[in-house]
C-alpha cells in the first residue's frame, strides 16, 4: 500500500480469496467456506480503523469480519476498543467485528509499558481478560476473541535458535512450569454466561 493506494493490495487479497473459493469448490466443500477476516493492529484506534476499511472497500476489497488486535500498551484503553468496535459496526453493519489477537502479562516483564489497566501478575491477567470479555459482551453483536500465544511457555524447550521468547512467554496462559494460570478461567467462565 503506497500513499493510501490500495488497488494492488486489494487485487492481491481478492485473488487469494478467489483461489481459496476455487479450491473449496474443486473439492466439493463450497458450502463450508470460512469467513474472511481482514486483520488490523488497531484495536483502540477508531479513526485509523474506519479510514483503512473505508479505503479498502472503496477499492473493492472483500471480507466478512473486521479483525482487530488489541493490546492496551499499544492500542489505548478498553473504552477505546469498545468505541472502535461500536463505530465499525455502525459504519459496516453487515460485518462482524472480532478481537483476533490479544494477550496480557502474567508476571512483571517491563516497567516501560504504559496504559496497562492491571498489574503484570496472574491476577492482573485474569482481571484484564474479564474486563475485555465484559467489553465484548457489552458490544451486543456476535463477536469472538483469540488469545495470542496462549501456549507459549517453556520456549527453551522448543525454540531452535538463540532468540529468546521470554517476553512473549510471560503473556501465555501457562506459567514457566506449564501449569494453567488463573487467566484461562476468565475465558472459560465468561464463555458460559
Secondary structure as GFF3:
##gff-version 3
##sequence-region A 1 193
A	DSSP	alpha_helix	7	26	.	.	.	ID=ss1
A	DSSP	three_ten_helix	30	32	.	.	.	ID=ss2
A	DSSP	beta_strand	37	40	.	.	.	ID=ss3
A	DSSP	alpha_helix	46	58	.	.	.	ID=ss4
A	DSSP	beta_strand	65	69	.	.	.	ID=ss5
A	DSSP	alpha_helix	72	75	.	.	.	ID=ss6
A	DSSP	alpha_helix	78	91	.	.	.	ID=ss7
A	DSSP	beta_strand	96	102	.	.	.	ID=ss8
A	DSSP	alpha_helix	122	139	.	.	.	ID=ss9
A	DSSP	beta_strand	145	147	.	.	.	ID=ss10
A	DSSP	three_ten_helix	155	157	.	.	.	ID=ss11
A	DSSP	alpha_helix	166	169	.	.	.	ID=ss12
A	DSSP	alpha_helix	183	190	.	.	.	ID=ss13
###
